[in-house]
């Protein structure tokens, strides 16, 4: 009788142990609960100025095209969410070396332009650029980078696959390259697999100057963010970056910069950007942008818009030791990301 009782007790303990295993979340090496649906967040920017032209009888154009891609991927490298955009900045230059485009112009991305971009009427399938970019984004979800790189292209650079070609006819190699780069950059920053992914982009040219005794400068200053939001609109991960793409020109409107050069964002430049020595807190631009991106995790957009600023610089104690740069543009792109999130 005692043996039976002992046996029953042992069986009960085993069943309780199994039940505990089934309900208790496992933990990663750092002790954080692992939900099993974690996602890595990635952002990539690839910039080209090769379409720039000198001034002649007509105005020249300093043109900056930045392909921007945000992704979330799982641990196996499968794409969970994808957002594709392009910042196209055209700064007109006269044959007298003057900037013609108003310096207070704010350029929005192709996604934000939507039908105003004007591709729909010219497209053989009647689809606007934003519609085609979104179709490509949807198509790559569930695929690995290798599978995306394996998408066959036709002679014009569009997709050769009939199903994809029904919704996408634009050249896509540049977007494939950016998807690969974004996935390679992806990090575990707090996002979950079912979070919404938003991509925010905005460009200004306010620091451009006419040519005079020195060469002129056409500068496209663009801010980017890849940010994820949960079902309640709470930010779960964020990456913030920026680029300053500079093209010099003469008093005749001739571009002297190498229009075939390659460009890096501020995050990619890292210490080479050179802010650390001049910073009152000894932190580089990318370190400060990263600190701000981490600070806003767990907050809603309204919370972020409520951060106390003075002349664009945070005044809240939790931020002043890590962020002394202007963050107004950060907040602007975060709002755009929130509006575009899906």
URSUL-V189711 format. One record per backbone hydrogen bond with DSSP energy under -1.0 kcal/mol. CO is the residue of the C=O (numbers start at 1). NH is the residue of the N-H. If there is no record, write none. Layout:
((CO NH) (CO NH))
//
This chain:
((1 5) (2 6) (3 7) (4 8) (5 9) (6 10) (7 11) (8 12) (9 13) (10 14) (11 15) (12 16) (13 17) (14 18) (15 19) (16 20) (17 21) (18 22) (19 23) (20 24) (26 34) (28 31) (32 28) (37 193) (40 73) (41 187) (42 71) (44 69) (46 67) (48 65) (49 52) (53 61) (58 56) (60 93) (61 53) (62 91) (64 89) (65 48) (66 87) (67 46) (68 85) (69 44) (70 83) (71 42) (72 80) (72 81) (73 40) (74 77) (78 74) (79 142) (81 72) (83 70) (85 68) (86 110) (87 66) (89 64) (91 62) (92 100) (93 60) (94 97) (97 211) (98 94) (102 105) (107 203) (109 113) (110 114) (113 116) (114 117) (115 118) (119 123) (123 126) (128 132) (129 133) (130 134) (131 135) (132 136) (133 137) (134 138) (135 139) (136 140) (140 143) (143 79) (144 148) (145 149) (148 151) (152 160) (154 157) (157 172) (158 154) (161 165) (162 166) (164 167) (164 168) (172 176) (173 177) (174 178) (175 179) (176 180) (177 181) (178 182) (179 183) (180 184) (181 185) (187 41) (187 189) (191 39) (192 195) (196 229) (197 342) (198 227) (200 225) (202 223) (203 107) (204 221) (205 208) (209 217) (214 212) (216 249) (217 209) (218 247) (220 245) (221 204) (222 243) (223 202) (224 241) (225 200) (226 239) (227 198) (228 236) (229 196) (230 233) (234 230) (235 298) (237 228) (239 226) (241 224) (242 266) (243 222) (245 220) (247 218) (248 256) (248 257) (249 216) (250 253) (253 55) (254 250) (258 261) (265 269) (266 270) (269 272) (270 273) (271 274) (275 279) (284 288) (285 289) (286 290) (287 291) (288 292) (289 293) (290 294) (291 295) (292 296) (296 299) (299 235) (300 304) (301 305) (304 307) (308 315) (310 313) (312 327) (313 310) (316 319) (316 320) (319 322) (319 323) (327 331) (328 332) (329 333) (330 334) (331 335) (332 336) (333 337) (334 338) (335 339) (336 340) (337 341))
//
